[in-house]
């Protein structure tokens, strides 16, 4: 079972094409911290990315480079490090993104072209994915060049349902970026569940838990399925993802339950059974510990929070 695909599907990580940056001369723009992950692909020219936190040096971005800011860190894009920076007009940027517009920066001939995108994860899901990555993920070169060029062509010559095509290509870019990064930086995923991808035993263990979340798994039974000792499996879980098998399974069950509570009208007892609880009382207690409110109240508050904005400016 592809555990990453399972988490991506449940967490609803979806991308939306952002504004296209076209810049020339000396230019710079500052972007505030965001709840969404940011993504850039350079299709022409060069730029410098500066993230002020963590004492990082500016990173030069060249044609074919892509960069992901998984936690939406505040950052600047500029022609050279230290260029004059102008605060970004958030309203104008949101409008440009919604309309597929262009942000023109600088006053010289256009030499740099950058495609921007954002990724949002379903707040109902607590199993982390993007937040496990470093603050800046930079993939240099042509590793994702074919998809970036396809995206650029679609922007240049849009056709029927271009908006759908563009957003799907942005989703593909995220998966491709994760593949390249995981293959090239295996040491950086130790200590989180992504580290299980480098451990065949852990990969198989998580596959069992994701495939049959309602099964009354014990560490001993899961270890027997993998032909390892209980102590070995418990030690692997603790060293690789910092949790016991039972703690990980409970979090995954609560994610599954949270999505069904919000998105369906299934009775609470039916949801409880589907995620492995024969007692509604036990399910209520576990869910309350996870989400700080009982399932019935969570259903109401989650649905209210998911209602679209209708009483003001367009959401960015």
C-alpha positions in Angstrom: 0.0 0.0 0.0 1.2 3.5 -0.9 1.0 5.2 2.5 2.0 8.7 1.2 -0.8 8.4 -1.5 -3.2 7.4 1.3 -2.3 10.4 3.4 -2.4 12.8 0.5 -5.9 11.5 -0.5 -7.3 11.8 3.1 -5.7 15.1 3.9 -7.0 16.6 0.7 -3.7 18.4 -0.2 -4.6 20.3 -3.3 -2.7 23.0 -5.2 -4.0 26.1 -6.9 -2.0 28.0 -9.4 -0.8 31.3 -8.1 0.0 34.6 -9.8 2.7 34.5 -12.5 5.7 36.7 -11.7 7.3 38.6 -14.7 10.2 40.7 -13.6 13.0 42.8 -15.1 15.6 45.3 -13.9 16.1 45.5 -10.2 13.1 44.2 -8.3 12.0 42.6 -5.0 8.8 41.6 -3.3 8.1 40.5 0.2 5.4 37.9 1.0 4.0 37.5 4.5 3.7 34.3 6.4 0.8 32.1 5.2 -1.2 29.2 6.4 -0.8 27.6 2.9 2.4 26.1 1.5 4.0 28.1 -1.2 5.6 26.8 -4.4 7.6 28.4 -7.2 8.9 27.1 -10.5 11.3 29.2 -12.5 10.7 29.1 -16.2 13.1 31.8 -17.3 15.8 34.0 -15.9 16.9 33.9 -12.3 15.8 35.1 -8.9 16.9 35.0 -5.3 14.8 33.5 -2.5 15.4 34.8 1.0 13.7 33.3 4.1 14.7 35.4 7.1 14.2 32.8 9.8 16.8 30.2 10.7 19.8 32.2 9.6 19.6 30.8 6.1 21.6 32.3 3.3 19.7 33.5 0.2 19.1 30.8 -2.4 19.6 31.5 -6.1 16.8 30.1 -8.3 17.7 29.3 -11.9 15.6 28.0 -14.9 14.1 24.6 -14.1 14.4 25.1 -10.4 11.4 24.5 -8.1 11.1 25.4 -4.4 8.5 24.5 -1.8 7.8 26.4 1.4 5.8 23.7 3.2 4.8 25.8 6.2 4.2 29.1 4.3 7.2 30.9 5.8 7.5 34.6 5.2 10.0 35.2 2.3 11.2 37.5 -0.4 11.9 37.1 -4.1 14.3 39.5 -5.6 16.7 40.1 -8.5 19.7 40.2 -6.2 20.1 39.6 -2.5 19.3 42.9 -0.6 17.4 44.5 -3.5 14.8 47.1 -2.5 11.8 45.3 -1.2 8.2 46.4 -1.5 5.5 44.9 0.6 3.2 42.6 -1.4 -0.3 43.9 -2.0 -2.1 40.8 -0.7 -5.5 41.8 -2.2 -3.9 42.4 -5.6 -2.0 39.1 -5.4 -5.2 37.2 -4.4 -7.0 38.7 -7.4 -4.2 37.9 -9.8 -4.2 34.3 -8.5 -7.9 34.0 -8.9 -7.9 35.4 -12.4 -4.7 33.8 -13.5 -3.1 37.2 -13.7 0.5 38.4 -13.9 2.4 40.3 -11.2 4.8 42.6 -13.1 7.8 43.6 -11.0 10.7 46.0 -11.7 11.0 48.4 -14.6 13.3 46.8 -17.1 12.8 44.3 -19.9 11.2 41.0 -18.6 14.0 38.5 -18.0 12.6 36.4 -15.1 9.4 34.4 -15.2 8.2 32.4 -12.2 5.1 30.3 -11.8 3.6 30.5 -8.3 1.2 28.1 -6.6 -0.2 27.4 -3.1 -1.1 24.1 -1.4 -3.7 23.7 1.2 -4.3 20.7 3.5 -7.6 19.7 5.0 -7.7 21.1 8.6 -9.7 18.0 9.7 -6.7 15.8 9.2 -3.9 15.8 11.8 -1.5 13.2 10.2 1.2 15.6 9.0 2.7 15.6 5.6 3.8 19.0 4.3 4.6 20.2 7.9 7.2 17.4 8.2 9.4 18.8 5.5 12.1 21.4 6.0 11.1 25.1 5.9 12.6 25.3 2.4 12.7 22.5 -0.1 14.7 23.4 -3.2 15.1 21.1 -6.1 17.6 22.4 -8.6 17.9 21.6 -12.3 15.7 19.8 -14.7 14.2 17.1 -12.4 10.7 18.5 -12.8 11.4 20.4 -16.1 8.9 18.5 -18.3 5.9 19.2 -16.0 7.0 22.8 -15.6 7.2 23.3 -19.3 3.8 21.7 -19.8 2.4 24.1 -17.2 4.0 27.0 -19.0 2.5 25.9 -22.3 -0.9 25.6 -20.9 -0.7 29.1 -19.5 0.5 30.5 -22.8 -2.1 28.8 -24.9 -5.1 28.0 -22.6 -7.9 25.8 -23.9 -11.1 24.2 -22.7 -11.1 23.6 -18.9 -7.6 25.1 -18.6 -8.2 26.0 -14.9 -8.8 22.3 -14.2 -5.7 21.2 -16.2 -3.5 23.8 -14.4 -4.6 22.8 -10.9 -4.0 19.1 -11.7 -0.6 19.9 -13.0 0.2 21.7 -9.8 -0.8 18.6 -7.9 1.4 16.5 -10.1 4.3 18.8 -9.4 4.0 18.4 -5.6 4.1 14.6 -5.9 7.1 14.8 -8.2 8.9 17.2 -5.9 8.3 14.8 -3.0 9.7 11.9 -5.0 12.9 13.8 -5.9 13.4 15.1 -2.5 12.8 11.8 -0.7 15.2 10.1 -3.1 17.9 12.7 -2.7 17.6 13.6 1.0 17.0 10.3 2.9 18.8 11.5 6.0 16.4 14.5 6.4 13.3 12.4 7.1 14.6 10.5 10.1 12.5 11.0 13.2 9.1 11.4 11.4 6.8 9.0 9.7 8.2 9.8 6.3 11.3 8.1 7.6 9.4 4.9 7.4 9.8 5.0 3.6 13.4 4.1 4.1 12.6 1.2 6.4 10.9 -1.9 4.8 9.6 -3.2 8.1 8.0 0.2 8.9 6.6 0.6 5.4 4.9 -2.7 5.6 3.6 -2.1 9.2 2.1 1.3 8.2 0.6 -0.4 5.2 -1.2 -2.9 7.4 -2.6 -0.2 9.7 -3.8 2.0 6.8 -5.3 -0.9 4.9 -7.3 -2.2 7.9 -7.7 0.6 10.4 -10.8 -1.0 12.0 -8.9 -4.2 12.9 -8.2 -4.5 16.7 -4.4 -4.4 16.1 -2.0 -5.0 19.0 1.7 -4.5 18.7 2.2 -8.3 19.1 -0.2 -9.2 16.3 1.3 -6.6 13.9 4.8 -7.8 14.7 3.7 -11.4 13.9 2.3 -10.2 10.5 5.8 -8.9 9.8 7.7 -11.8 11.2 9.6 -9.7 13.7 9.5 -9.6 17.5 7.2 -7.3 19.4 10.2 -5.5 21.0 11.8 -5.0 17.6 8.6 -3.4 16.1 8.0 -1.2 19.1 11.6 0.0 19.0 11.4 0.7 15.2 8.2 2.8 15.6 9.7 4.8 18.4 13.0 5.5 16.6 11.5 6.1 13.2 8.4 8.1 13.9 8.6 8.8 17.7 5.3 7.0 18.5 4.1 3.6 19.4 2.0 1.6 16.9 -1.1 2.1 19.0 -0.6 5.9 19.1 -0.1 6.2 15.4 -3.1 4.0 14.7 -5.3 6.1 17.0 -4.3 9.3 15.3 -5.1 7.8 11.8 -8.4 6.5 13.0 -9.3 10.0 14.4 -8.4 11.5 11.0 -10.7 9.1 9.2 -13.5 9.7 11.7 -13.1 13.5 11.5 -13.5 13.5 7.7 -16.6 11.3 7.9 -18.2 13.3 10.6 -17.8 16.5 8.6 -18.5 15.2 5.1 -21.2 12.6 5.7 -24.4 12.1 7.7 -23.4 8.6 8.8 -24.5 7.9 12.4 -21.7 8.2 15.0 -22.0 4.5 16.0 -21.4 3.6 12.4 -18.3 5.8 12.2 -17.1 4.4 15.5 -17.3 0.8 14.2 -15.6 1.8 10.9 -12.5 3.0 12.7 -12.3 0.1 15.1 -14.4 1.0 18.1 -17.1 -1.4 19.3 -18.1 1.0 22.0 -19.5 4.4 21.1 -18.5 5.6 24.6 -14.8 4.6 24.0 -14.9 6.3 20.6 -16.3 9.5 22.1 -13.6 9.6 24.7 -10.8 9.0 22.1 -12.2 11.5 19.7 -12.6 14.1 22.5 -9.0 13.6 23.5 -7.9 14.1 19.9 -10.1 17.1 18.9 -11.0 18.7 22.2 -14.8 18.2 21.6 -17.1 15.3 21.3 -18.0 13.9 17.8 -21.5 15.4 17.6 -20.3 18.9 18.4 -17.3 18.5 16.1 -19.6 17.7 13.2 -21.4 21.0 13.7 -18.4 23.2 14.2 -16.4 21.6 11.3 -19.3 22.0 8.9 -19.7 25.6 10.0 -16.0 26.3 9.5 -16.1 24.8 6.0 -18.8 27.1 4.8 -17.6 29.4 1.9 -17.0 33.1 2.6 -20.0 35.1 1.2 -20.0 38.4 3.1 -17.0 40.3 1.9 -13.9 40.4 -0.2 -12.8 37.3 -2.0 -10.8 35.0 0.1 -7.1 34.9 -0.7 
